[in-house]
Amino acid sequence: MRNINNQFIIMNKKFIFITLCVLLSGCMDIGKRASVSATQSSGSESQQSEHALSQHWIGRYSLYVKPEAIMYDASNIGVGYGFEIRDSIVSFVADGFQTYFECECSLQEGQDQLILFYKKTTECATPVPFQNVGDTVAFITCEQGKYYMQSPVVPDAEWAYNKKFLLEKTSLDTSGEPDDDSIPKITYWHENFEYGNEDDCLDRWVSAIDEAEFSAALTNYKNMQIDSTVQLSVTKEGYVVPLENGNSRILFDNYEQSDGRCIYQYKGYLAQINCYVFEYEGFEWEGLAYIPEADGKECLFQTEALFSPDHKNCYCIDATTESGDERVGVIKVFQITPVRIEFMFGLWSDRIFPQTVCWQDNTTLYMKALREEDGADQTHYYKISLDQVR
C-alpha cells in the first residue's frame, strides 16, 4: 500500500484533480450498477487484437468538476480521476480522500466511441468500485474534436451518475517520459532562516536579466486564482473551516492590542491545493493566512503567495520588502505537500528589494527589484535559480 502523501504527488504528475464530494461506501455500491457479460468483455479484447486502435484516442484524459456548494459534514472531499490510453494498455486511476486505486482496462472501439471495461487492479490502497471483470468503467465519445465521458462510477456535483463530462485531453510523450530524477527540484532546507545569515544572502544567487525578458515571463505567468464563490459557515464564534477528517476549525477573532491579536476576513478557496485563504491582521503586521483542509494549520504570508506553474513539484514564495529600523528584501520559499504548506528556506538582502516577482518555470524566479546605489534606488531585473541554492 502506498503512502497517501506519495499517492497525491503521483496523481498530480499525470492528472488534473477534480473536487467532488465522494464517499467510499458510495463508490463500492455504484460499481455494481453497470457491467457486461464475460462474452462482451472477451469480445472487446479480441477486437483490439484484430484492429489497431485509432490514433486520435491515444492520450491522457482528465476533468474538473466543482460541487455547487460545500457540504459541511463532508468537508469538501476531493477525488481525482484520470484515464491514460495507449496502443497496448489502458489505465484508470482514482486518487483522493481515503481513495486510491489503479486499474487496467480493456476496451471496445465503435463509431466515435470507446467503451472501457474493468480488467484487473494493478495497485490499490482502498477497495475498487468494480466487482467483476467486464464491469463498465466509462464511455468516451469524440464529438467535433472534443472528448466526453459518461461513467457509472463518477458522479456529478449533484450525485447523479452517467452524466456527460467534457474531458481535457493531453498528448503522451511516446519517446518516453522523464523519470523523477530528471525533473528540476528545489532541495535546500533551512528552517532556521534569519536575517543576517550569510549563507542565506539573496545577493549570492541572483543573476542579471534585461527588462524584456522579465516582462515576457511576467506576461506568461498565471498564479492560482482564489475562488471567492466558495462559502464558509460563520457562527458567533467565527468562521468554521471544514477539515478532511470530518472535523472543523473555528477561527476566533481576538481584538486585543497584544501579541495574541488576530482578525480574519475570508477571501476564498484554492481548489488546486485544497486550501482556504483569509486576510489576516496581527498585532504588528498584516497579510494572508493559508489554511489547508488536511491539517487546518495556518501558514502566514505578508503578500499573496505566488505558486509555481507546474504542479509536479509545487512550491510557492512570499516576496516582500520590509521597512523597519532598516530596509530588507526577503524571499521565503515553501513546498506544497498533500497535507501542509512547509517552509523550506529564506533569502534576504540589504541592497536588493523585491518589487514584482513571478515564476519563469517551476524552479526559477524572475524579479523586478530596487537596488540601492550611491544613496539612490535604481531598478534592476534578476533571475534566481532556486534549485541551485545550497
N, C-alpha and C positions, 0 to 999 in steps of 0.2 A: 504494500500500500504506500502510495506516495505521500510525502509531507504536503499538507494542504497549501502551505506557502509556495512550494515549488509548482503545485498544480496551477495556481493563478498565473504564475510567470509563464509557464508553458503555454497556457491558453492565450495569454496576451501576445505571445510570439506569433500566433497563427490567426487569431480571430478577433474581431471586434466584439466587445462584450455587450450584452443587452441587459436591460433592467426589467426583470419580470418577478412578480410575486409567485414563486413556485414552491410548493410543499412536496417533500419527498414522498409522503404517503400518496399524494395525488398522482405522482409520476408512476408509482407502482400499479395503480389502478388503470390509468389511461393506456398503458402499454398493451392491455388486453383488448382494446376496443377495435383494433384493425389488424387482421392477419390474413395470410394467404395460405393455401394448401401447400404441402411439400411438393406436389407436382408443379404448381406455379413457380415455386422458388427454384427448383432444379431447371425448369424451362428457361427462366431468365438467365441463369448462368450458362446454359447451353447456347442461348442466343448470343451471348457475349463472346463465346469461343468461336462461333461461326462468322460473326460480323464485327469488324472493328468499330469501336465507339467513335461517333462523330467528334471531331477535334474541338468543336466550339464548346463542348461541355467541360473540357479539361480546365481545372482551376479550383480556387478556394471560394467558398460561399459563406456569407455571414449576414446577420441582420441586427437591427437595433429596435427594440420595442420598449416604449416607455409607458408605464401604467398611468391611468388618468389621475389617480390620487394615491398617495402613500397610505398603506394600511397600517394603522397604529400598532396593531398586535402582531403584524408580520414583519415589521421593521424594514420594509422595502427590500426584501431578499432578492438577490440577483443571481441568475444562472445564465451562462453563455452557451450558445450552440453554434456549431460550425460543421461544414462539410468540405472534404477535400476529395476531388475526383481526378484520378489519373487513369492512364490506359489500363494499368494492371491491378489497381486497387482503389477502393472507395472507402473512406472512413467517415465516421460520425462521432463528434465529441461533445460532451456536455460538462461544464465546469462552473462551479459556483458554490453558494452556501450549502454545505452538507451534501454536495452532489459532485461526483466526479466519475466519469466512465468514458472509455473509448471503445467503439465497436467497428468491426469490419462489415461492410455491406456488399451484397450482390445487387445487380441492377438489371432493369429491362428497359430498353430504349424503344420509344414509339415515335409517332409523328409529333415533333417538337415537345417531347415529354420524356422524362426519366422517372421510373419508379424504383425506389431504393428499398431493399428488403434486409432485415437483420440476418446476419450470417454467424458471427461469433463475437464474443467480448475479448478484446485484446488487453485491456487493463481497466481496473476499477477500484475505487475506494469506497463506493457505495453501490447498492444493487442497481441493476439496469432495469428500465421500464419495459423490457421485452421478455416474453415467456418462452417463445418457440422460434426455431429457425424458420424464416419466412414471414415473420411479423412485419407489417408495413412500417417503414421508418418515415418516408416522405415521398411526395410527388413534387418534382421540379419541372417547370414548364418554361419555354422560351417564347416570348411574345414581343415581336418587333424589336429584337435585340436586347430586351430586358428579361431578367430571370426572376421567377416567382416560386414560392414554396407553399405547400399545404401539408400539415403533419398531424397525426393523431397524438403526438407527444409534446407538441409546442403550443401552449395556449396564448391567446392574445391578452390584452390588458383587462378584458372582462371575463377571463376564464373560459372562453369559447375555443374549441379545438377545430382543427381542419379549416382554419381561416387562411385567407390568402395573404402572404407576406411578400413584399418586394425584397429581393436579396441583393446584397452588394457582392459583386464578383471581382476577384483579383486574379492575376495570372500566376502560374507556377514558374519557378526558375528550373527549367528542365536540365540545366547543366549541373545542378546540384546546389543545395543551399549551404551557406557558410555555417560552420559549427559555432557554438557559443564563444569559443576562444578567439575567433576571428572578429567578433563584434567589439568595437571600442567600448571600454567601460571606465568609469571613474572609480578608482580603487583606494584613494587616500582617505584615511580616517584620523581625525584629531579632535576628539570630543572636548578636549580641554583648551580649545582656542581662546586666546585672549589678546587684546590689543597690545602691541609692543613686542610680541614674539617674532624674532627674525625669521624663523622657519616658515611662518605664515604671512610673510610680507607679499602683498599683491604685486609690487614692482618687479619681483623676480620672474613673474610668469606672463607678463603682457608683452605683446609684440605689436608694432605699429601697422595699421592698415589705412587706406585712404577713405575719404568720405563717401565716394561712390560705392565702394564695396560694402561699407556699413549700411548705407541706405537700401541697397538691394536686399541684404539679409533682413533688415527691419520690415521691408515690404512683404517678404515671403513668410515671415514668422507669424504663426497664428497660435495664440495662447488658448488654453482650455477656457471655455466660456461658462460662467456661473449661471445656472438656471434659476431665475427668481420666481418661476411659476410653481416650483415645488414648495408646498406649505408645511409648516410645523405647528403642532398643537402648542397652545400657550395657556398656562394656568396662572393663578395669582402668585405662585412662587417664581415662575419664569418660563423660558422656553423648554419644551420637552423634546429631547433628542433621542430618537429610537436607535437601538443598537442591534447588531446582528444576532446576538444571543437571546433576543426577545426582551431584554431589559431596556431601560431608558436612563438617560442622564438629564437631570434638571439643572439648567444654568441659572443660578441665583445672582441677581444684581446686588452689588454692595456699593453704596454711595458714600461710604466713609472716606474722609481725607487721610488715608493711611496706606500702607503697603498692600493692604487687603482689598483696595478699591478695584472693582471690576464691573463694567457695564457692557452688556451685549446688545447688538442690534443685528437681527438676521438679514443676510444678503441673499442666500440661495444655496444651491446644491451642485456639486461636481460629480456627475454620473460616472465619468471615466475612472474615478478613483474612490467612489462611494464615500464622499466627504461633504460635510456641511460647513458653510463659511459664514462667519459673523464679523461685523465691525466690533472692535474691542477698545475699551477705554480703561487704562490702568491709572495708577497714581502719578507716575512720572512720564508715561508715554502712551500713545495710542497707535493702533494698527489693525491687523486682521487676525482672527483666530480660526484655524482649520481643525475640524473635529471629525476624524474618521468614524464611520459606523462600526468598524471592527472592535476598537477598544475604547472609544469615547474620550481619549486623552487629547487635549487641545495642544496645538503647536502654534506659537505666536510669531507673526511676521510684522515687520514695520511697514512693508509695502505689499502690494498684491503679488503672490507667488507667481513666478514665471516657470512654466513646466516645459521640459524638453519635448521636442516634437515627436520623437519615436518612443512608443510605449514598450518596446522590447526591454529596455533598461531605462526606467523612468526616474528623472531627477527634477528638482526644482531649486530655484535660488531666491534669496531675499537680498536685493541690492539696494544699499542706502548710502546717503551721505549724512553723517551725524554731526550736528553742530552743538557742542557743549563748551567746556573750557577751551577745547581746541577742536578743529575740524578733522574728521577722519572718514575715509571711504571704506566701506565694508561690503563684502560679498559673502553670504553664507550659503553653503551647498547642502542639500538634503536629498536623501534617497527615498523613493516612494515604494513601499512594500505592500503586500496584501493586507497587512494589519495595522500599519502605522506610517507616519512620516518621521524619518530618522535623520537627525543632524549628523553630517559627515565631517565637515571642516569649514573653517572660515579663512578669508584673506582680507588683510587690512592695508591701508596706505595713508600716510600723512601728506602725500603730494598728489595722488590721483583720486578724484572724487566722481563716482559714477553719476551720470545724469539720465541716460537712456540705455537700457540693456536688452538684448534679445539673444535667442539661441540661433546659431548658424546651422548646427547639426546636433546630434544627441549628446555630444561631449564638449562642444566648442561654443563659447560666448563671444559676441561682438558687443562693443561698448563705446558709447559716446561719453566722454568724461572731461571734466575741467582739470587742468594741471597748473599748479602754481609755479610761475616762472618770473623771477625778478620782481616779486611782490605783486604780480597781477595774474589773474586766471586766463589761461589760453585753452581753446577747445582742441582736443585730440581724439583720435579714434584708435581703438585697440582690439586685438584678438587675444583670447585666453583659452588655451587648450587644457581643460580641466583633467583630462585623462593623463596628462603629463605631470601633474602636480604630485610631488613626492614629499 
